[in-house]
Amino acid sequence: MFDRPSSGERAILVCVGLGHAPDPDRVEEFAALARSAGAEVLEVLVVTRKTAEPRFFLGTGKVAELAERIASLRADLVVVDHALTPGQERNLEKELECRVLDRSGLILDIFAQRARSFEGKLQVELAQLQHVATRLVRGWTHLERQKGGIGLRGPGETQLETDRRLVARRIKTLNDRLDKVLVQRDTTRRERKRGEVPTVALVGYTNAGKSTLFNRLTSADAYAADQLFATLDPTVRRLHLAPGLEVALADTVGFVRDLPHELVAAFRSTLQEAREADLLLHVIDAADPERTERIAQVNEVLESIGAESLPQIEVYNKIDRTGEEPHVESDAEGRVDRIWLSAHSGAGVERLLEVLHDRLGADLHHCMLRLPPAEGRARARLHAAGAVLGQRELEDGGVELEVSLRRRDLERICREAGLELRAVSSPCAGPSAFLQSRGCAAAGAAG
């Protein structure tokens, strides 16, 4: 059996099309994935087959050709742009005497390099172990003997059995730890729900510009680069849209075609941010000639995590590369469902904020609050919510506040502070409505 080398990044890529030639865009994306993993791409071998060959996935003639290219180019690694069975991977390694990696293994390796947070590292390790659990059969030749001559007997179990037991134990440990992280995230989400803070999640194909847009909107410092899977760890920041209207903006992991199932399962807590959002911003690379296919692939992943029915606005990013002007498009009901902008230059971002304000601030109310001196707690809550536009001290020591706040948030603050809501104006009625404490006379009110 071939002993896997411990290093080497000189790679030959094999792109296989079943029933038709591989799409050139897919070939280019696969090469970009390999370079993102740190591979030195020596050659890209394009193969067309009617069906997959059970033993090698490739035909025997193509395997022989590949072996010649490996020897000629002194390659250390072969990466196949397709999911290989454990048996096919082992057979290829034995025949080629070279490390073989399939598409899932390549993506897992990229994730392992990019994970930074404790949660992200746990998720990647779990996905890697679930992937490798079926690929343990003798990638090495030590400690496998149960029988033999003097000095040749191994331990009471084979190395394969030992590895499987250790992997299973580690997977259980990781699942337990991730369950605790999931509980913590659920607690944070419940707090946001209790505070009735809307959540907006950025989703999209990898390298569409989600992190750049996130940084532009929130002035955050999330890592952003022109590469696939530049960032993995989810980040949530508050986004101030208007006085009294704040949302939680979540930057999620990018999607890609044929995303390994192990990753979808392992990143369940990360993808939960998208599944439980009030609104999805689907970020699309407007300069990508294959953007229609990318949109379909992202929607397919959203469907797999149960987020396909959530309200969605398509954000066509990178118009600085296409020469288009910022603009919006509306659906049949007149609601904006597409926005064209550039997160890099900022063109069109203000329009996006306006759309978010219109979509999430439909029940925003502008009114006057009259509070006696004893209601300092409610006054502090309103200031903390960023809802106070102006204030005037009253002769009795109280205060009259001009506020802008969502109706349900205003009702909650009133309820918790023991205030009685007398009247609240409509968003366009102006600051003429008054809220007063029980026992405090109102100067006037409007419906």
C-alpha positions, 0 to 999 in steps of 0.5 A: 500500500502507498504511504502518503507523504507528509508534505507537498503542494505541487498539484495536478487538477483533474476536472471530470464531466459526466455525459458532457465536457466540463463547464469552463467556468467550473474548471476555472473555479476549481483551479481558484479553489486549489490555489486558495488552498495553497496548491501550486497548480502544475496542470489541469487535465480535463476529462469527459466520460459517459459514466464514472468507472467504479474502480478509479472513477477515471478510465484506465487509459486516463489513469495511465496518462495521469501517472505519466504526467505525475512522473514528468511534472514531479507532482505531489498531489492529484485533486479531482473535481468530483466526490470520490468514494473511499475505495476510488480514492484508495485505488487511485493513490495505489495506482498513481503512488501519489496523494489523491484528494477529491473536491470535498477534501479540498474545500475542507482543507480551505476551511481548516486554514481559514477558521479563526474562532473557537467555534469555527475550528470545532466545526471544521474539525468535525467536518474533516473527521466525518469526511475522513472516517470512511477513508482510514483503510491503511493510508500507512502500514504501521501497527496493523498486524495482529499475527506474525512471527517473533517481534512482528506482532502488533497490538490486540486490535488493528491500527484501523480499528484503533483509528476508528475508535479514536475518530468516533470518540473525538466526533462525539466530543466535538458534537458535545462542544458544538451543542454547548456553542449552539445553546449559547447562540440560541440564547443570544438569538432569544435575547435579540428576539426578546428585545425585538431586534430584527435580524438581517443576514448576508448570504451569497456565493463565496467571493461575492463581496459579503464581508466588504458590504458588511464592513461598509454598512457597520464600519466593522473590520471583518476580514475581506479579500478577493479569494474564495472563502476569505472568512468563515466565522460568523459576525453579528453587528448592530446596524443603526438605520434610524432613531429607534430602529436598529437591526442585527446584521449577520455576515455568514459563510459563503456558499459554493456549488457541491458544498460538502454535506459534512460542512453543511451539518457541521456549520449548522449553528453558523447557518442558523443565523440565516435560517432565523433571520427576518430578512436575507440580503442575497449578495451577488457578483454582478460582474460574474458571467455565471451569476444566474447559476450562482443564484440558483446554487445559493437558493439550493443551499438555503432550501437545504437549511430551511431558509427558502421561504424567508423574505429576500432582497437580491443585492447585485454587488461590484457594479464598479466592474460593470460600469452600471449605475446604482439603481433598484428594481421592484416586484409586481407589488412595488416592493424593492427586491433588487439593488445594484451597488458597489460595496467597494466604492460605496455607490448605492449603499445609501439606497440599500439603507433606505430600502432596509429602513422602508422594509423593517421600519414600516411601523416606526412612529414619531411621537411626543412622550411626557414623563414625570420625574419618577420615570427615569428608568423609561427615559434611560431605556429610550435613550439607550434605544437611540429613539430620542430626537429631542427633549424639553424640561418641564416646570414640574421636573418632568421631561417631554421627549420627542421620539421615533420608535417602532410601535411594538418597542414603544408598547413594550417599554410602556408596559415594563415601566408601568406607563399608559399609552394614550395615543400614538401618531402614524408615521406621517402625522408628525410629533403630535401624539403624547404618552403620559404616566398614570396620573400625569395630565396630558397636554394634548393627543392625536390619533 
